[in-house]
Amino acid sequence: MTDALAAAVLVFGATILVIGLARLLIVPCALWFEVRHRRPPAGTPPHAATIFDPPPAAPPSITVVVPAYNEGVVLDACVRSIARSDYPDFEVVCVDDGSTDDTWAQLQALAAELPRVRALTQPNGGKGAALNHGIREARGELLVLVDADGVFRPDTLGEMVRAFSDPRIGAVCGDDRTVNLDRVQTRYLALVSHVGTGLVRRALDVLRCLPIVSGNTGAFRRDVLDRTGLLREDTVGEDLELTWRVYRAGYRVAFAPRALVHAESPSTLRGLWKQRVRWARGLLQSVRWHRDMIGNPRYGVFGPYLALTVATQVLLPVIQVAAFALLVTLASLGDTGSVPDTVWEVVLFTGLALSVGLLLVAVLLDRSPGDLRHAWTLPLWPFYSAVMSLVMIRAIWLELSRADNRWNKLERTGTISVDTGREP
């Protein structure tokens, strides 16, 4: 093996190993989450043990806000799936953000056909502006913010409400699964994403430091948004930034693993790159605006956890790329010997074995053993790990150069490969 290739394997293998060891430590928390959140008996109303004390005679009203910019390919399936929800009191507010396709015409037709659906339009202002428009027009006590490619199960809204089990919970993050299983990449993402959703979110809920309410499946109490304010419209990470304000206001975020929304994963490497760069820029912007929270014990566990987030998601990728460049440079100059095969082999294969073990735990926690049929895509894991390590470098460059904030949404395919009407 050449020195350059051995250096790459060593650096990225070490990263996988370190991250795997960190995740191994939180497995007990994820298991404890399952113990604490056993499925309630059949027939239990979703509002029977929520933020309302005593429980109300009727469930809290919900407004689902769907922002849409050129979403004609996926919009109909999204809105109809929400309208089929078995929750008794909800409305759907769809906001066209100055689309140039048939999005607005579709929304008008859906609103005319479906009694619970309202259609609004505005000049193009970005996702945050569209969400804020919908929130201002909403009538619900709980606000569910989603993307226009999400496909709901009938019980998704009820499971979201059920997670508001404590008055200190200001927001709830649901669980998102891949809906377009027609590409190698989307099958790979459908499998490995269980680690972040099935394992990490459960553990961070127990530790009370879940850092984000996902933009395609999240719920907020209206009275909490009255305190925090609406979404910022000058960021590409409006969901992350708002979640941090929820913690700043003294609330915490809960995870609702059974509040499932099936949404599209990027089907091309270019689309995945653009999505992850956007996420990374959103993190950098939130860090800049909320830097006083980082490491601050005033915000409970969440403050120190933010310091860990900055170290692992901002600093570690930079160190990783720098270490690789340094090793390759030294090798090319002849200033270092070959990396011993035993070193990179042990590091890489130990890290991969640990990651696969954690993936199996996550899949079982998510009750999705069927997704193991995509296990043949796992050899792609080191490659994607290496590519994604460059994402933060690109995001830092865009922030330093003050590049425009753009919605930059994925190109939708409209592919639905799963049955969203049954238990996973």
C-alpha positions, 0 to 999 in steps of 0.5 A, a space after each residue: 500500500 502506498 504511503 498516501 493511501 495508508 495515511 488516508 486509511 489511517 486518518 479516516 479509520 481513526 476518526 471512525 474508531 473515535 466516533 464509534 467509541 463515543 457512541 458506544 458510551 451512549 448505548 445505555 442511555 438509548 436503551 434506558 429511553 426504550 425502558 422509559 417510553 414503552 408503547 402505551 396500551 392500545 386505545 390510549 388517547 395521544 393527549 392523556 399524559 401531555 403538557 396539559 394538567 389535568 388532561 383536556 377533554 379534547 386533544 390540543 389543536 395542531 397546525 401543520 405548516 408546509 413551506 413549498 418552493 417548486 415542489 410540484 413533484 412531491 407536494 400532492 403526496 405530502 399534503 394528502 398523507 397529512 390530511 389522512 391523519 387519524 388525529 381529531 383536531 388539525 389543519 394543514 397550512 401550505 405556503 407557496 414561496 413564489 414558485 415558478 412551477 405548478 406548486 401554487 396551482 396544486 395547492 389551490 386545488 388541494 385546498 378546494 378538495 380537502 377541508 382541512 387544507 389552507 393554501 397561502 402564497 407569497 413572493 419568494 423569501 426563503 424557507 424561514 419566511 415561508 414557515 413564519 408566514 404559515 405560523 402567523 396564520 396558524 390556529 393550532 396550539 401545537 405547530 408541526 413544521 415539515 418539508 414538502 416531500 414528507 409522507 406522514 403515517 396516519 398516527 404521526 401527529 398523535 405520536 408527536 403530541 404524546 411526546 409532550 409529556 412534561 411542561 418543560 418540553 418546548 419542542 419535539 423531534 420526530 423520526 424521519 425515514 428514507 422514502 426513495 429506495 431506488 438508488 444505491 446511495 439512498 439505500 445506504 443512507 436509509 441504513 446508516 441513518 438509523 445510527 443518528 436517529 435510532 441511537 443518538 437521538 434516543 440517548 440525547 433525549 435521556 441526557 436532555 441535550 437533543 440539539 435539533 428539531 429536524 426541519 422535516 418532522 418537528 413540533 413546537 408549542 405555540 406559547 414557547 414560540 411566543 417567548 422565543 420568537 419565530 424562525 430567523 430568515 437570514 440563515 440556512 439552518 433555521 431549524 437548528 437555530 430555533 432549537 437552541 433558542 428553545 433551550 435558551 428560554 429554559 425548555 428542552 427538546 424530546 424525541 418521538 421515535 414513533 412520529 414517523 415521516 418518510 422523506 426523500 434522501 439525496 439521490 446523487 452525491 452532488 445533492 448529498 454534498 449540497 445538503 450537508 454543506 447547508 447543514 454545516 453552514 447552519 451549524 456555523 451560523 448558530 455557533 456564531 449567534 449563540 456562542 455564549 451558550 457553548 460550554 455554559 452550565 447555565 443551560 444545564 447539560 446542553 451548554 457543555 454538550 454544545 462545546 462537544 458538538 463544536 469540537 466533533 463537528 467543526 474542529 475534528 473535520 478540520 484536524 482530520 483533513 489537516 492530518 491527512 495532508 500532513 502525512 501525505 506531504 511528509 511521505 512525499 518528502 521522504 521524511 517518514 517511513 511507511 505506515 505499518 500495515 498492522 496499524 492501519 489495519 487494526 484502526 480501520 477494521 476495529 472502527 468499522 466493526 464497532 460501527 457495524 455493531 452500533 448500526 445493528 443496535 440502532 436498527 433494532 431500536 428503530 424496529 426496522 430489521 428489514 432495512 438490513 437488506 441494504 447491508 450490501 451498501 456498507 462497503 461505501 461507508 469509508 468513502 462517504 465518511 472521507 467525502 463528508 469530512 470535507 463538508 465542514 471545510 467548504 462550509 467554513 469557506 462559504 461563511 468566511 466569504 459571506 456567501 449568500 444564504 440560499 434555500 438550495 433544496 434537493 431536486 425531488 424525484 417523487 419516488 415512494 418506495 415504502 408503505 407508509 400506512 403500516 407499522 415499520 
